[in-house]
Amino acid sequence: MNISAKHSAIEVEVHGNFVDGREIEAGAGQMLDVRNPATGDVIARIPNSTAEDIDRAMKRRAPRLRRQGVGRHGHPLARAAGQSPR
């Protein structure tokens, strides 16, 4: 997705939900503005994801988790921070 759109005079990125390695549409087309807290300018638009979007994402991901094991995918924030999961 990552489609640039003009919103006011600022370039705005439009994103979908990132599921299983790619962006997909979500939120039944409804989007939320992401604002720069310092200026209040809209800097991106993201889907207003629904429960159905989450269910669909989990169903797409479940077969891989069963094959590879959940432990390998656990604690992504810890891994991103370079820490070992406990």
C-alpha positions in Angstrom: 0.0 0.0 0.0 2.2 3.0 1.2 0.3 5.3 -1.1 1.2 9.0 -0.8 -1.7 11.3 -0.6 -1.9 15.1 -0.3 -3.5 16.3 2.9 -3.2 20.0 3.4 0.3 21.0 2.3 2.0 18.0 3.9 2.7 14.7 2.2 0.8 11.9 4.0 1.5 8.2 3.9 -1.5 5.8 3.8 -1.0 2.4 5.3 -2.9 -0.9 5.6 -2.5 -3.5 8.3 0.8 -5.4 8.2 -0.1 -9.2 8.2 2.2 -12.1 7.4 4.8 -9.9 5.7 2.6 -7.6 3.6 0.1 -4.8 3.9 -3.5 -5.6 3.5 -6.6 -3.4 3.5 -8.6 -3.3 6.7 -11.1 -1.3 8.7 -13.9 -1.5 6.2 -12.3 1.5 4.5 -12.4 3.7 7.5 -9.1 5.5 8.2 -7.6 7.2 11.2 -5.3 10.2 11.1 -1.9 9.9 12.7 -0.8 13.3 13.9 2.6 14.8 14.7 2.2 15.7 18.4 4.4 18.7 18.1 2.6 20.4 15.3 -0.8 18.6 15.0 -0.2 18.0 11.3 -1.5 14.8 9.8 1.5 12.7 8.9 -0.1 9.3 8.0 -3.4 7.5 7.7 -4.0 4.0 9.1 -7.0 1.7 9.0 -9.5 1.7 11.8 -9.2 -2.0 12.2 -12.3 -4.1 13.2 -12.5 -7.3 15.2 -13.1 -9.1 11.9 -9.7 -7.7 10.6 -8.0 -9.1 13.7 -9.7 -12.5 13.3 -8.7 -12.6 9.6 -5.1 -11.8 10.5 -4.9 -14.4 13.2 -6.4 -17.1 10.9 -3.7 -16.2 8.2 -0.9 -16.4 10.8 -2.1 -19.5 12.8 -0.8 -22.2 10.4 2.7 -20.8 10.4 2.7 -20.5 14.2 1.7 -24.1 14.5 4.5 -25.2 12.2 7.2 -23.1 13.7 6.1 -22.8 17.3 4.9 -19.8 19.1 8.2 -19.5 21.1 10.1 -18.5 18.1 7.8 -15.5 17.5 7.3 -14.5 21.1 8.4 -11.2 22.6 9.1 -9.2 19.4 9.6 -6.0 21.3 12.3 -7.7 23.5 14.0 -9.0 20.3 13.8 -5.5 18.7 15.5 -4.0 21.7 18.2 -6.7 21.5 17.1 -8.4 24.7 16.5 -12.1 25.3 12.9 -13.0 26.2 12.5 -14.4 29.7 
